[in-house]
């Protein structure tokens, strides 16, 4: 691909940000901030954020139902890497009186994104950079050449861009076991979001089977039980998440965790060394054995009850190590040989499934109230067969009589987003795989995309959940914001991006 004339253009570049959620808004804010700190002429002339929704009001946070809470403490939700208290400041400016470790309704994050996005647009205008929100969805991004990238929209229009930052979140619901044939069925909801779907599409007083038992399922159960539906949760694991006050910043440094990013990726005992680091870190916080900080109950509801009590008694220290543990694992991941990240993810699924994504104490108490009232229950084992007959779902489980439900709600979560090259490697598709297309399975150390092993990196960066092909816990907001700053700083530097960037050598480190 010819790039010489394009690489020489270092001023007046046009940037397109694909997605206006927290990742895209963070890129915008930090890019405008970096440009405002420079003297003219500025390297960027325009920034267009492409998203069909207003800033922040996407799937993750764009729901104004007050029952839907952020799972992270307010102190972790800043969009600015150098101002970690910015979200709390925003809340205070709007009359909030909670603490920095509280979980707030998700709509507050959407409001924050919208507020800061509007401020960035005004600031950009003062320094001569045009910022525009394009209400559309991106379908594909043409491979770069002398004329830059052609960004095709679902409206049929195209945007020209020198640089593209892909910040799309999750959109594709997972397909639960046994329900692939029922996609599109009027009594099957493929997701509990937005919450208005549950209010508008279900008849009052319905019997509802919720597929899943983690965060999305907890949301679904809370919404359904509040609205008067009798609800059953079921999943192959039959387990509910652990409980914590919130996912908050650690109270102290944890030197044992700091060893993780320096571990030998080729060590055959890597898993054991990781566990040892975690156990040592928890003991620094609380000398009680870890087994006494969690419930040993087999029944999921009893375990939820006991773990909620432990949190309220201040008798579990493990939540305090979760943020530094996540961030150290993010540091370690790029040094792992191919396939090793997947092996570690499978080995520690128990940790991510119960502890990294634990319930807030507030939501745990709400669920327990519904379990105690009888409107909510856990169904085990997972259905072995399901059919729709006589106007209702017939569900059969081993060792239990068949049951009938009016609706089924899929709350098993969402598949991670994937970019796909078309067959000719001339266009990068943002949603869906074209015929003969190839998924992007790796990113460069600077988070850019290549069309092939021998091709130069494109002027296309990925920030946020889409970096899961390189980085675990890709939705961890502090990590997303650091990625956004890394890319924003690169775009604001003004020099042509080195086209010879090679894949990162084993053992090298990137702080993303």
N, C-alpha and C positions, 0 to 999 in steps of 0.2 A: 504494500500500500504506500502510495506516495505521501510524504509528510513534510518535506522540506519547507514549503512555504508556510504551512500551518505552524510548525515548530518555531519559526522565526517571529510569529506574531505573539508578542508578550504584553501588549496593552490592548485595552478595549475588547477583551474576550467576553463571549456570551456563555453563561453557565445555566444549565437546566438541572433542577433538583427534582427527581422523580419521587413524589410522596411528600405530603405536608403534615405527617404526624410528628411524634416527638423527635425522631431521628432527623427528618427533613427540616423541622423548625430549628433544631439545634445547629445543623449545618448553616442555615441561613443566618442565625444570630451571630455565630462565631466568625463566619465569613465577613459579615458587615462590620463586626468589631475589629477584625484584623485589617480590613481595608481602611477603616477610619483612622487607624494608627499610622498609616503610610502617607507619604507626601505624593501629590500628583506628579506625573500622570499615573493613574491607577491601572493595574493590570486587568481589572474586570469592569466592563461597561454595563452589563445587565445580568440579572438573576431572575429566572422564571421558575416558580414552584408549581409543579403540575399535580393536581389532586382534585378529584370531583367534589370533595368535602371542604368546608372551611378549615383553616389551620387548626390542627389538633383533634378535630372531630372525626376521627377514623374509627376502626373497629375496636382498638385497644382501649381508648379513653372517651370515645364519642358517644357516651350514653349517660343521660341525665337522671337515671334511676338512682335514688340515694342509697339503695341497698348495695350497689356495686362499688366496692372500695378498692383503692390501690392496695397492692400487697406489700409495698415497700413504705417505709416511714417517710414522712414529708422531707426530712433532712437529706434523703438520697435522691430527690426528684428534680434537682436543678438541671436546667438545660445548658448551663455554662460551666465549663471545666474549671475556670479560675474563680468562680463565685458559687461555691457549693451551697450557700444559704439563700440563693436567689428565689427558689420556689417558696420557702418559708417567708421571705420578705414580701413576695407577692400576696400570699395568704394574709399576712398581717395588714397589708395595705387595704385589703378588702374585708377587714373586720374579724378575721379568724382569731380565736383565743386558745387554740389547742397547743400541744407541745410538739417539738420537732420530731419526736418518735411516734407520733400518732399516724394512723392511716386515714386518709381523707377520701371522700367520694371521687371516683375517677373523673367525673365531669369537671372537678376543680383543675385537673391537669389540662384538660382541653381548653378551659377558660384561660389558663396561664399561657398555653401555646398561642392562643389567639391574641392575647394582650401583648406578649413580647414580640410576636410576628408583626403586629401593627407598628410597634415602636421601632423595629428594625427597618421597616419600609420607610418610615419618616426619616430615620437617621441616614439611610442610604441615599434618599433624595437630597439631603443636605450636602453630601459629598459627591454628588453627580452620578450615582449608580442607580439605574432604573430597576425596581423590583416589582414583579407582577405575579399574581396568583392566577394560573390558568385552570379553569374548572373543567377538567377532562381527565381521562386515564391514558397512560402511555401503553401502547401495544408493543412497540419495538424500537430499537436504537440501531441505526445503521453503523456499520464499522467505519472507523474514521479514515479520512483521506485529506487531501489538500483543502477541501471545503468544509472540513469538520464533520460532525455527526448529524444525521437527519433523524429527528425524534418523531416517530409517527404516533398520532393520537387516535383514540377511538372515534373521534369526530370526523376522521379522514384528513384533518389538517396535519401539517408537518412543522416542526420547529428546527431551526438550525442552531447547533451548539458547538462551541469549542471544547467544552468540558461538561460531562454528565455525572451526577452523583445519584446513585440508585438507593433510595431509602424506603423501599416498600416493606410493609409489615406482612403479617399473616392474613390470608384470605380464604384458604382452601381447607374446609373442615375435614378431619380424618374420617375415614369410613370404618365404622365399628364392625367387629366380627359378626357375621350373620345378617347384616343389613344392607349389603351392597345392592341387592335387587330392589330395594324400596326407595331409592333416591327419587325425589319428586313426588312421593306419595303425599296426599293432602293431610294425612294424620301423622306424618313423620316430619319433624323439624330437624334440619341438619345442624342447627346451632341454637343455643339459647340467646344469641345476640342478634340484633339489639333487643333489649328487654321488652320493648313494645310488641315484639312478635308474640311473646307468651301471653301478654294481656289481650291482644286483639284476635289471635287465631284459635285460642282454646275456649271451649264452652265452659261456663261456670261450673264449679264443683266436679271437675273431671278427675279420672284416675289416670295418672301419668307415670310412665316408666322412663327414668333418666338413665341413659347409658354413660357410665363414667363415675369416678369417685374422687376426682382431684379438684383443682381450683374451679374449672368451668362447671363441673357437676355441683359443687357447693353453691356457686352462684345460681344455677338453675333451681336447686332445691329451695334456696331462700326466697327466690322470686315466686315460685309456684306455691309454696306453703303460705306465704303472705297473702296470696290472692285466692286462697281457699281450695286449692287442689290437693288431693290425696296423692302422695308422691312416694315412689320407691326408687332407690339408687342401686345400680348393679354394675359390676365391672369384673373382668377376669381376675384381677388381684384381690378384689374384695376388701381393699384397704383404704382408709381415709388418710389424708395428710397428717403429719404431726402438727403441733400447736406452738406458737410463739407470740409474743406481744406484737412484733412487726419485724420485717427485715430492715435492720437499722445499722448505722455506723458502729464499729466496735468501740468499746469503752477504753481499750488500752492496746498497745502493740502486742503482737504475738510472734516472738522470734522463731518458734518451731515452724510456723506456717511460712515464714520468709525463706525457709530452706527449700520449699517445694519447687520454686521456679529454677533452682540450681541443681535439681536432681538429674541424674544421668538418664536420658530418655531410653537408652538401650539396656538399662538395668533390668534383669529378669525378675527382680524382687521389687519393682517400682510400686506395685499396688500396696505391698506390705509397708513400704517406707512412707507412702502417702498416709495410710491409716495411722502409723505411728506419729507422724507430724500433727495430725488432727487431735489424737488422744492427748498428746503432750500439751497442746495449746489449750484444750478444754480444762486440763488439770491446773494450768496456771490461773484460770478463772475460778475454779471450784474443785476442791480436792475430792469431792464425792465421786465414786465410780460412775461412769457414764450410764451403766445399766440402771442406776437409781435415779437418773435424770429423765428417763423415758418410761412409759408404761410397758409392761410385759404381757398385758391382757391379749387374749386371742380374739375376743369379740371386738369388732371395730368401734362400736358405739361406746363400749366400756373403756376402750383405749382412749378414745376422744375425751371422755369424761375425766379420766385420770390424768391425762396430759394437760388438759385445761387447768385442772387443780394444781398441778406442779408449777405451771407458769404463774398462776395467781399467788402461789406461796413463795415465789422467787427461788424455786428449788431446781431450776435447770439452767445451765450456763451455756449449753451448746449453741443457742441462737446467736450469741455474741461473736462467735468465730466464723459465721457463715459468709459474711461479706468479704473478709480478707481471704478466706479459703477459695471462694469463687474467683477472686481477682488473681490469686496465685496460680490457680489452674488455667486461667486465661493466659497468664504469662508463660506457663510451661508448654501449652498446646502446640505453638508453631514449631517447636524443636522436635516434636515427636515424629518418628518415621511414618510413612504412609500406612494407614490402617490401624495404627496404634491408638489414635484418638477414639475410634469406634470401639476398640476392645476395652479401653478404660471406661468409656461411657456405659457399655453393657455391664462391666464389672461393678460399677458404682451406681447402677440404676436405682438401687434401694435408697441411696442417699439423695439423689435428685428427685425421686418420686415422692419421698416423704418429708425430707428435711429442707432441702434447698427451696422447695415450693410449699412450705408449711402454711397452714391457715393462721390468720390473725386471731388472737384471743377473742376479739369482738365477734367475729363470724363463727368461731367454735361455739361460743355461748348461744348464739342465735340458733345454730343447728341443733344443739342439745335441747333447747326449748321445744323445737318441733318434734324431735325424737320422743321426748317425754310426753308430749300431748297426743301422740299417736298418728299425727298427720304425715309423718315421715318415717321411713324404715329403710334398712339395708336388706337387699335380697341377695342371698348366696345359695348356690353358685350361679355363675353367669348362665343365661338362657342357652339351652342346647338346640332349641328350634323355635321359630317364630313364624306366624302367618297372620294375615288379616282376613277375617271372615265374620259375616253377620254384623258388620258395622263396628267391629272392635278388633284389637290385637289379641291374638291367642299366644301366650308365652308359656313354654314348657321348660322346666328346670329339673335336673336329676334329683330324685328324692322328694319332690314336691308336687302337689296337684297343679294342673294347668291353671293359669290366671288370665284374666281379661283386663285390658287397659284401653282407655279411649284414645290416648296419644302416646307417642314415643318421642323423646327429645334427645338428640345426640349431643352429649357434652363431653366428648373424648378429646377435645382440643383441636388444634389446627396443625396441618403439615407445614414444615418450614418452607419459605419461598425459595424457588429455584429460577435462575436465569437459564435460557437455552439459546445456543447458536442454531441458526438454520443450517440446512444441509451444506450450503456453499460457504458458510461462515462469513456471510456478508451482513447479517443482521442479528442482533441480540434481542430475543423475545422476553418480555417482562412477565407476561401471564400466559401460561400454557406452553406446551412443547409443539413446535411445528413438525410436520411430517419429516421423518428422517433427521430431526434435530438432535443436538447433543447438549446435555446439561453441563453447566459450568461447575466443575468439581473442585476448583482450587482458585485462590486469589493470591496475588503477589503480596510481599511484605507491606507494601504501601496501600494495600486493599484495592489495587486495580485488577482489571480483567484482561486476559489474553485470548485471542481467537485460536491459538494453538501453541504447542511447546516452543516452536521456532519463531513465532510471530512476536513483534514488539508489543509491549503493553498498550492497551487502548487508553484514551483519555476518558475512561469510564471507571469510576470508583464505586464501591459498595460500602454502605454504612448501616449498621443496625442488625436486625434479625437475619438478613441475607448473608452475613459473614459467617454463618454457622458452618460453612464448608471448611473454614479455617480455624474458627475460634469457638470453644464451648461457651455455654451461657450467653449466647449472642444477644439475648434480650435484656441482659443486666444493664440497667439504665446508666450507671456510672461509666461502664465500658462503652456504651453507645455514644455518650457525650464526649469521651476521650477520642474515640474514632472520628467523630464529627469535627473536633478541634484539629486533629491531625490532617484531615483532608482540607478543611478550611484554611489552615495555615499554608498548605501546599499551593492552593489556588491563589492565595493572596501574595505569595512570594514574587510572582511575576515572571520568573525565568522559565523558559521552556522545560517541560518535564523530560528527564533523561529517558530516551527510548531504549536504552540498553539494560534497564534494570533486569537482573536475572533472579531466578527463584532463590529464596533465602537459604543460605547454607545451614546444615544441621547445627544446632547449638546456638545460632544467633538469636537475638532477642528483639522483640518489638513491644513497646508499651502502648497497647491500644485500648 
